[in-house]
């Protein structure tokens, strides 16, 4: 089992087989974001996508899903795709925090640990996309040092959201 210690939080590797019900419970607590992104309340199909949606050119082995744990409580989930868009990139596909833990420095603590682990793994860049309709997330990622990489307008094949793709260059990676 892969475990990262994040101050009072632990990032614990999770799987759909063993953790789908707990991940759905977390997504239901964070339904504000899920509803913004998807247009409906979280369900098992959303959780299935969290565990299995792989970016183009990658395989399931490149996808790493973690629970953000405080004691025995799942306070968030995060998904990393290793090697998207380039071999030395980690793509943060989703970081979803329980609203009770937002705005209190917990996200910063988790991202600092992710940055350290990415450097240790020889990665050069962290990337992610943020919904234009989520200004709070844009501010958060900006405070974490992420900068504009490109705009990703909605297409007929997409979910209808315009996004901003952000990047963070890892020094020493």
ZADOTI-327328 format. One record per residue: residue number from 1; x, y, z of N, C-alpha, C in turn. Coordinates in steps of 0.001 Angstrom, whole numbers, padded with zeros to 6 digits. Each point is the difference from the previous one (the first is absolute). Example, Ala and Ser with C-alpha at 12.3 -4.5 7.8 and 13.67 -1.06 7.14 Angstrom:
<lolos>
> resi,nX,nY,nZ,caX,caY,caZ,cX,cY,cZ
> 1,013190,-005690,007800,-000890,001190,000000,000900,001200,000000 .
> 2,-000350,001050,-000720,000820,001190,000060,-000770,001090,000730 .
</lolos>
This chain:
<lolos>
> resi,nX,nY,nZ,caX,caY,caZ,cX,cY,cZ
> 1,000845,-001172,000000,-000845,001172,000000,000893,001239,000000 .
> 2,-000335,000979,-000851,000746,001251,-000070,-000667,000992,000937 .
> 3,000768,000587,000899,-000515,000991,000940,000968,001168,000023 .
> 4,-000530,001226,-000163,000789,001220,000158,-000521,000688,001249 .
> 5,000890,000488,000850,-000420,000739,001182,000004,001481,-000314 .
> 6,-001105,000664,000276,-000172,001411,-000285,-000387,000684,001300 .
> 7,000972,000450,000763,-000181,000558,001335,-001033,-000834,000734 .
> 8,-001170,000562,000350,-000978,-000816,000704,-000847,-000847,-000943 .
> 9,000255,000104,-001289,-000733,-000763,-001002,000868,-001115,-000551 .
> 10,-000637,-001041,-000478,000681,-001082,-000700,-000646,-000115,-001373 .
> 11,000828,-000091,-001026,-000496,-000339,-001332,000129,-001500,-000135 .
> 12,-001126,-000681,-000079,-000021,-001459,-000068,-000486,-000440,-001382 .
> 13,000759,-000861,-000637,-000387,-000545,-001301,-001328,-000723,000162 .
> 14,-000937,000260,-000916,-001312,-000641,000071,-000353,-000605,-001361 .
> 15,-000970,-000915,000025,-000469,-000651,-001221,-001525,000021,-000018 .
> 16,-000536,-000115,-001203,-001456,-000048,-000140,-000570,-001202,000738 .
> 17,000659,-001135,-000120,-000478,-001233,000619,-000187,000142,001514 .
> 18,000948,000653,000661,-000025,000072,001460,-000528,001309,000567 .
> 19,-000064,001067,-000807,-000272,001318,000572,-001088,000802,-000697 .
> 20,-000734,-000604,-000923,-001010,000748,-000752,-001083,000586,000896 .
> 21,-000473,-000738,000975,-001077,000483,000872,000477,001207,000807 .
> 22,001218,-000064,000549,000540,001131,000756,000249,001203,-000906 .
> 23,000467,-000242,-001219,000226,001099,-000941,-001332,000656,-000384 .
> 24,-001051,-000787,-000164,-001314,000567,-000289,-000488,000835,001181 .
> 25,000200,-000479,001216,-000383,000774,001184,000716,001353,000003 .
> 26,001295,-000004,-000299,000754,001254,-000078,-000565,000891,-001097 .
> 27,-000259,-000561,-001186,-000532,000786,-001119,-001369,000582,000343 .
> 28,-000798,-000722,000746,-001302,000528,000422,000170,001184,000946 .
> 29,001005,-000046,000868,000277,001149,000866,000512,001187,-000808 .
> 30,000678,-000290,-001110,000545,001052,-000871,-000864,000153,-001253 .
> 31,-001298,-000220,000150,-000912,000036,-001141,-000046,001364,-000674 .
> 32,000373,001059,000702,000000,001323,-000629,000894,-000003,-001234 .
> 33,001205,-000569,000115,000894,-000036,-001152,-000491,-000992,-001058 .
> 34,-000382,-001181,000424,-000423,-001028,-000958,-001183,000513,-000820 .
> 35,-000948,000657,000654,-001163,000536,-000694,000406,001118,-000959 .
> 36,000942,000836,000401,000507,001050,-000887,000607,-000618,-001257 .
> 37,000838,-001022,000185,000689,-000620,-001131,-000937,-000842,-000854 .
> 38,-000796,-000840,000635,-000761,-001011,-000724,-001455,000407,-000282 .
> 39,-000538,000893,000817,-001398,000387,-000164,-000958,-000914,000739 .
> 40,000518,-000930,000776,-000824,-000904,000787,000771,-000400,001254 .
> 41,-000728,-000554,000966,000618,-000430,001254,000916,-001196,-000251 .
> 42,001011,-000176,000835,000919,-001132,-000182,-000737,-001336,000093 .
> 43,000502,-000947,-000796,-000548,-001356,000016,001153,-000968,-000259 .
> 44,-000317,-001281,-000039,001059,-001000,-000186,000665,000118,-001369 .
> 45,-000706,000470,-001006,000626,000190,-001318,001101,001062,000089 .
> 46,-000238,001055,000767,001015,001043,000201,001230,-000594,000694 .
> 47,-000225,-000818,001003,001096,-000630,000736,000736,-000991,-000901 .
> 48,-000727,-000744,-000812,000639,-000923,-000947,000944,000779,-000921 .
> 49,-000451,001147,-000506,000856,000834,-000855,001227,000493,000755 .
> 50,-000157,000369,001261,001142,000450,000806,001090,-001071,000004 .
> 51,-000411,-001253,000166,000971,-001091,000103,000500,-000515,-001351 .
> 52,-000721,000257,-001077,000348,-000675,-001261,000250,000904,-001196 .
> 53,-000413,001266,000043,000157,000874,-001169,001479,000318,-000212 .
> 54,000538,-000488,-001090,001427,000132,-000290,000176,000982,-001160 .
> 55,000900,000965,000139,000254,000930,-001113,000510,-000731,-001237 .
> 56,-000155,000629,-001164,000469,-000623,-001247,001476,-000381,000063 .
> 57,000311,-001173,-000523,001381,-000462,-000068,000513,-000683,001252 .
> 58,-000806,-000046,001061,000422,-000643,001248,-000800,-001275,000225 .
> 59,000435,-000770,000987,-000712,-001212,000388,-000432,000122,001455 .
> 60,-000782,-000941,000439,-000455,-000016,001393,001178,-000008,000974 .
> 61,001110,-000589,-000384,001184,-000039,000865,000591,001386,000240 .
> 62,-000314,000957,-000857,000514,001363,000146,-000868,000861,000908 .
> 63,-001136,-000511,000432,-000952,000733,000823,000204,-000369,001466 .
> 64,000102,001010,000865,000229,-000213,001429,-001066,000756,000783 .
> 65,-000801,-000734,000764,-001092,000603,000761,000300,-000130,001488 .
> 66,-000235,001097,000709,000299,000070,001421,-001174,000579,000766 .
> 67,-000130,-000441,001237,-000895,000639,000961,000854,000903,000875 .
> 68,-000534,001147,000323,000615,000887,000978,-000679,-000350,001321 .
> 69,000773,-000572,000905,-000557,-000520,001249,000470,000823,001190 .
> 70,-000909,000270,000913,000357,000548,001302,-000558,-000984,001018 .
> 71,000908,-000652,000682,-000372,-001133,000841,-000718,-001015,-000893 .
> 72,-001226,-000359,000309,-000733,-000964,-000822,-000993,000677,-000939 .
> 73,-000013,001330,-000028,-000954,000731,-000828,000589,000325,-001367 .
> 74,-000737,-000323,-001065,000395,000391,-001353,-000438,001449,-000192 .
> 75,000978,000901,-000074,-000292,001425,-000122,000151,000506,-001427 .
> 76,000495,-000858,-000890,000151,000394,-001388,000468,-001170,-000838 .
> 77,-000033,000217,-001319,000550,-000968,-000944,000801,000763,-001044 .
> 78,000993,-000667,-000538,000839,000612,-001024,000426,-001077,-000982 .
> 79,000036,000382,-001273,000403,-000922,-001062,001159,000626,-000773 .
> 80,001043,-000780,-000219,001172,000450,-000750,000191,-000914,-001206 .
> 81,000246,000609,-001152,000321,-000760,-001210,001468,000247,-000305 .
> 82,000792,-001037,000088,001444,000102,-000214,000307,-000111,-001488 .
> 83,000671,001040,-000536,000407,-000032,-001392,-000938,000697,-000958 .
> 84,-000957,000756,000496,-000880,000768,-000864,000265,001471,000270 .
> 85,000327,000733,-000885,000025,-000023,-001447,001364,-000435,-000524 .
> 86,001001,000082,000832,001356,-000427,-000351,000481,-000993,001037 .
> 87,001024,-000802,-000324,000454,-001032,000936,000411,000538,001379 .
> 88,000435,001256,000070,000427,000550,001293,-001058,000915,000625 .
> 89,-001273,-000184,-000390,-001124,000740,000584,-000818,-000912,000907 .
> 90,-000499,000562,001078,-001090,-000597,000760,-001202,000892,-000217 .
> 91,-001111,-000565,-000407,-001240,000737,-000204,-000906,-000268,001196 .
> 92,-000425,001050,000661,-000947,-000134,001105,-001392,000014,-000625 .
> 93,-000600,-001179,-000095,-001295,-000121,-000652,-001133,000539,000851 .
> 94,000091,-000179,001293,-001021,000495,000924,000602,000046,001392 .
> 95,-000243,001091,000697,000227,000052,001436,-001293,000527,000594 .
> 96,-000680,-000849,000736,-001302,000316,000565,000112,-000059,001517 .
> 97,-000291,001132,000650,000073,000071,001457,-001392,000159,000598 .
> 98,-000197,-000639,001135,-001195,000207,000797,-000086,001499,000305 .
> 99,-001160,000637,-000191,-000103,001439,000268,000429,000401,001411 .
> 100,-000132,-000889,000967,000417,000302,001372,001512,000203,000107 .
> 101,000766,-000443,-001012,001457,000099,000035,000535,001034,-000983 .
> 102,-000875,000668,-000719,000437,001017,-000958,000295,001317,000713 .
> 103,000932,000755,-000569,000290,001325,000531,000732,-000001,001324 .
> 104,000576,-001133,000387,000675,-000106,001294,001446,-000456,-000146 .
> 105,000520,000042,-001243,001390,-000380,-000227,000218,-001465,-000301 .
> 106,-001047,-000800,000034,000161,-001430,-000240,000386,-000288,-001452 .
> 107,-000637,000700,-000941,000343,-000177,-001409,001455,000356,-000261 .
> 108,000463,001080,000608,001403,000415,-000145,000937,-001097,000506 .
> 109,-000324,-000569,001152,000833,-001052,000584,000086,-001202,-000938 .
> 110,-001129,-000388,-000563,-000026,-001139,-000917,000815,000310,-001254 .
> 111,-000177,001174,-000572,000710,000358,-001236,001503,000089,000247 .
> 112,000427,000493,001114,001435,000033,000300,000580,-001415,000027 .
> 113,-000740,-000944,000558,000467,-001386,000022,000024,-000590,-001407 .
> 114,-001012,000305,-000807,-000032,-000476,-001387,001192,000568,-000764 .
> 115,000299,001271,000189,001158,000616,-000659,001285,-000728,000394 .
> 116,000162,-000293,001273,001209,-000690,000468,000096,-001400,-000604 .
> 117,-001098,-000726,-000017,000010,-001359,-000563,000274,000040,-001500 .
> 118,-000550,000991,-000691,000250,000128,-001440,001482,000288,-000263 .
> 119,000599,000870,000800,001442,000275,-000145,000802,-001274,000234 .
> 120,-000350,-000722,001064,000709,-001248,000315,-000111,-001017,-001131 .
> 121,-001109,000041,-000734,-000217,-000932,-001108,000626,000495,-001305 .
> 122,000677,001163,000057,000658,000531,-001193,-000917,000756,-000944 .
> 123,-001172,000370,000461,-000936,000739,-000841,000471,001448,-000149 .
> 124,-000342,000598,-001133,000375,001387,-000281,-001180,000960,000152 .
> 125,-001224,-000510,-000142,-001161,000883,-000065,-001221,-000662,000607 .
> 126,-000782,000803,000725,-001347,-000382,000414,-000961,000810,-000854 .
> 127,-001077,-000626,-000458,-001011,000694,-000787,-001386,-000422,000460 .
> 128,-000962,000848,-000293,-001394,-000283,000315,-000876,000961,-000770 .
> 129,-001281,-000289,-000042,-000939,000952,-000589,-001023,000401,001049 .
> 130,-000444,001251,-000109,-000965,000565,000939,-001167,000551,-000809 .
> 131,-001200,-000242,000478,-001182,000568,-000644,000040,001522,000119 .
> 132,-000262,000701,-001104,-000100,001464,000079,-001096,000411,000979 .
> 133,-001002,-000846,000150,-001122,000274,000897,000351,-000218,001475 .
> 134,001261,-000288,000305,000421,-000272,001377,001111,000985,000406 .
> 135,-000349,001281,000206,001031,000994,000318,000742,-000283,001307 .
> 136,-000652,-000636,000950,000679,-000328,001259,001165,-000958,-000242 .
> 137,-000211,-000992,-000873,001078,-000938,-000334,001116,000716,-000748 .
> 138,-000347,000894,-000918,001032,000757,-000728,000876,000786,000978 .
> 139,-000603,000608,001000,000774,000740,001009,000880,-000947,000811 .
> 140,-000551,-001150,000404,000769,-000965,000776,001245,-000427,-000762 .
> 141,-000180,-000448,-001249,001134,-000498,-000759,001011,001108,-000283 .
> 142,-000470,001220,-000201,000913,001129,-000163,000845,000228,001244 .
> 143,-000615,-000100,001171,000759,000137,001259,001025,-001111,000153 .
> 144,-000272,-001154,-000595,000929,-001132,000078,001130,000108,-001026 .
> 145,000001,001069,-000804,001081,000232,-000952,-000272,-000485,-001411 .
> 146,-001195,-000495,-000272,-000351,-000449,-001337,-000301,001212,-000875 .
> 147,000440,-000058,-001253,-000190,001095,-000947,-000689,-000516,-001261 .
> 148,-000499,000936,-000790,-000706,-000348,-001227,000901,-000775,-000953 .
> 149,-000501,-001101,-000488,000662,-000789,-001041,-000723,000218,-001330 .
> 150,-001347,-000115,000045,-000802,000261,-001196,-001473,000046,000395 .
> 151,-000795,000514,-000905,-001455,-000035,000161,-000524,-001243,-000703 .
> 152,-001032,-000596,000559,-000607,-001204,-000573,-001506,000250,-000113 .
> 153,-000420,000624,-001104,-001430,000272,-000154,-000797,-001286,-000175 .
> 154,-001261,000068,000376,-000900,-001142,-000181,-000116,-000327,-001483 .
> 155,-000177,-001263,-000268,-000208,-000476,-001375,-001314,-000782,-000035 .
> 156,-000506,-000295,-001185,-001226,-000808,-000063,000141,-001371,000662 .
> 157,001221,-000546,000053,000221,-001318,000607,000221,000072,001512 .
> 158,000231,001190,000539,000329,000132,001427,-001260,000173,000835 .
> 159,000213,000262,001278,-001118,000147,000931,-000608,001401,-000007 .
> 160,000449,000864,-000894,-000580,001337,-000109,000679,001063,000838 .
> 161,001061,-000347,000705,000694,000966,000849,001254,000532,-000677 .
> 162,000158,001318,000053,001286,000590,-000347,000915,-000219,001193 .
> 163,001260,-000280,-000302,000976,-000256,001054,001272,000794,-000250 .
> 164,000772,000123,001051,001338,000561,-000067,000954,-001110,000420 .
> 165,001004,-000270,-000803,001017,-000980,000353,001139,000758,000661 .
> 166,000359,-000449,001197,001049,000631,000789,001196,-000933,000103 .
> 167,001174,000587,000250,001215,-000810,000147,000819,000530,001168 .
> 168,000807,-000896,000524,000943,000340,001076,001309,-000681,-000336 .
> 169,001048,000788,-000241,001316,-000552,-000319,000679,-000423,001295 .
> 170,000419,-001246,000058,000647,-000550,001182,001508,000224,-000097 .
> 171,000537,000855,000813,001449,000223,000035,000671,-001277,000479 .
> 172,001090,-000337,-000645,000758,-001175,000410,-000577,-001310,-000489 .
> 173,-001093,000086,-000793,-000634,-001226,-000509,000672,-000475,-001255 .
</lolos>
